[in-house]
């Protein structure tokens, strides 16, 4: 999810394919996506620190360009089975409940070769867009 810094802040890339990243970034810039999830076991496997409330990130596009600055407003680590409905809605990816979230994210992580369990720790980061590249 996050990586080295640009302009003094860490960068964040969402999604693992060009089309999916474009879709997620468009949802963020439209104000529809206000949260993102990462599996602690593999999304943070390189020793990358978990995001902190108040931390700012440069949101990157597929070419490594910063397209927005976002700021973490709430960060929680919960077991996969305990992801709440309000998070699923804040993530803005079409999931209407925590059950939808678990179904879609199990499939997403499985497509990357990871099997999520009910007790898998999931990092939930809520955020706000501070500015986009157009502002």
ChimeraX attribute file (.defattr): number of C-alpha atoms within 10 A of each C-alpha:
attribute: neighborCount
match mode: 1-to-1
recipient: residues
	/A:1	17
	/A:2	19
	/A:3	16
	/A:4	10
	/A:5	12
	/A:6	12
	/A:7	9
	/A:8	10
	/A:9	14
	/A:10	16
	/A:11	22
	/A:12	20
	/A:13	19
	/A:14	21
	/A:15	15
	/A:16	12
	/A:17	10
	/A:18	12
	/A:19	11
	/A:20	13
	/A:21	17
	/A:22	16
	/A:23	14
	/A:24	21
	/A:25	23
	/A:26	13
	/A:27	16
	/A:28	22
	/A:29	16
	/A:30	11
	/A:31	12
	/A:32	17
	/A:33	22
	/A:34	23
	/A:35	22
	/A:36	20
	/A:37	21
	/A:38	19
	/A:39	22
	/A:40	18
	/A:41	14
	/A:42	11
	/A:43	16
	/A:44	16
	/A:45	10
	/A:46	9
	/A:47	8
	/A:48	13
	/A:49	11
	/A:50	18
	/A:51	21
	/A:52	14
	/A:53	15
	/A:54	13
	/A:55	14
	/A:56	22
	/A:57	27
	/A:58	26
	/A:59	23
	/A:60	20
	/A:61	18
	/A:62	17
	/A:63	7
	/A:64	12
	/A:65	13
	/A:66	19
	/A:67	17
	/A:68	20
	/A:69	19
	/A:70	23
	/A:71	20
	/A:72	19
	/A:73	17
	/A:74	16
	/A:75	19
	/A:76	17
	/A:77	18
	/A:78	17
	/A:79	15
	/A:80	21
	/A:81	16
	/A:82	16
	/A:83	23
	/A:84	15
	/A:85	15
	/A:86	11
	/A:87	21
	/A:88	23
	/A:89	20
	/A:90	19
	/A:91	24
	/A:92	18
	/A:93	18
	/A:94	14
	/A:95	19
	/A:96	16
	/A:97	16
	/A:98	19
	/A:99	16
	/A:100	15
	/A:101	22
	/A:102	20
	/A:103	12
	/A:104	15
	/A:105	18
	/A:106	16
	/A:107	15
	/A:108	16
	/A:109	15
	/A:110	12
	/A:111	10
	/A:112	9
	/A:113	9
	/A:114	14
	/A:115	12
	/A:116	20
	/A:117	12
	/A:118	11
	/A:119	11
	/A:120	17
	/A:121	20
	/A:122	21
	/A:123	23
	/A:124	24
	/A:125	24
	/A:126	21
	/A:127	24
	/A:128	17
	/A:129	19
	/A:130	12
	/A:131	14
	/A:132	15
	/A:133	11
	/A:134	6
	/A:135	7
